[in-house]
Amino acid sequence: MRKATKKREEPRPGLNAKGNERGSVSRSATSTETLLALYGEYWAMQLVRLTSAASNGRDPGKRVIDRGWKSKPDIRRMTHTSALSVAELLAIHVEAGGNVGLAIPVGVVVLDADTSGAAEYLDQLAPAAPRQDTARGAHFWFRLPPGVKVANRTRVEIDNGIHVDVKSHGGQCVVEPSIHASGFVYEWQRTLPDTPADLPLLPEKLLQALGGTREPRDTREPHEASEPYETEATPQQQLELRDIESDIAAAIAETLPARHGERHCKLFEFGRRLKAILGDVPVLECRIHVVEWHRQALPFIHTKPFEDSWTDFLIAWPRIRFAYGESLDVLVERALARPDPAALDAARVAGLGSPHMLKLAALCFELARARDFKPFRLSVRLAARSIKCNEKTAHRGLLAFVSAGVLRLVERGEQHEGGKPSVYDWAVKLGE
């Protein structure tokens, strides 16, 4: 259970989008129902997973960990993922200590007031705008005029001495029930309406200050559609999304069992192909595709209940180390032929700049990247074979990287031959 102390004793009164008193949704027991009550059908589809805030300040809890998050809302809608499924995933993430953000849709702008003065100014100028309190100020949400866009910028002066950060499409905003590194809990004072079209229009005074530009090719209101959800992707993005649907359909067709007894291995192969198409997404996002795979596989398998196939897939998904088209040899070759500068810099900063140590750092970085910078397994024997050194050198190098803070030892491996390899995490924050 997430625990945090609200720093402000007297929160501003307000109403949510349904007219209920603010505070009717409890943060103390974040659940699927909690998130759906906060965000509804539309905004739940915009939710993305963020890192958790570190008390030492190394991670403010604002970094997105979902691969391809900018197009994720569109992919969810085009692959018919339900808002309920998304809320279930995010609830699990929050209960594990993670933060959440909202991917900002087309035609929407968020003004981040980082001072109490700027927040009070916007509150007086736009008293109906959805407002979320933050550790230092507040976020205010607006709808842009049709065909107008504003750029993501920092410290934009909107009046004498009043500055805000501007977040628009292509950006994301940390939202309730996230927790700031200071311990402050993000909280809506006035929650979002049902859709972006119901947001208040950005006042002309603010639009001029933000330097909005008009795009005559697209004058749609945000979320203007006769259907429940209209994709907000550009034509190029829509083409890419159709390609994803086509790739998934092909993956199903190419991994269907040809005879009884092949269900288990073919399902694992389907998982590898999904991982190549979607990345290392939360397994629940794959459920709709596994349903279709099972439906098409029914004529060829003895095991008819879908739950059996879904259980096997749930077990297989975290065990898929390499997506279709990838192998350990490919990752090793990539690490040695095109080592990432971030890996080399991390090794050199740690004072480990010998050729073997640079290769070892590049290998660890590539293994971490293949796992979306989640923990990865690496044995001393494999490390030695990959960078062409003896096992003592590889072992000492891994220990040195752990001691220097380049790697974090998550789980110590078994020393005997054939034992499980150790699990490491790439510990250097990207961009440092």
Secondary structure, 3 states (H helix, E strand, C coil): CCCCCCCCCCCCCCECCCCCECCCCCCCCCCHHHHHHHHHHHHHCCEEEECCCCCCCCCCCCCECCCCHHHHHHHHHHCCCCHHHHHHHHHHHHHCCCEEEEECCCCEEEEEECCHHHHHHHHHHCCCCCEEECCCCEEEEEECCCCEECCCEEEEEEECCEEEEEEECCCEEEECCCECCCCCECEEEECCCCCHHHCCECCHHHHHHHCCEECCCCCCCCCCCCCCCCCCCCHHHHHHHHHHHHHHHHHHHHCCCCCCCCHHHHHHHHHHHHHHHHCCCCHHHHHHHHHHHHHHHHHHCCCCCHHHHHHHHHHHHHHCCCCCCCCHHHHHHHHHHCCCHHHHHHHHHCCCCCHHHHHHHHHHHHHHHHCCCCCEEECHHHHHHHHCCCHHHHHHHHHHHHHHCCEEEEECCCCCCCCCCEEEEECCCCCC
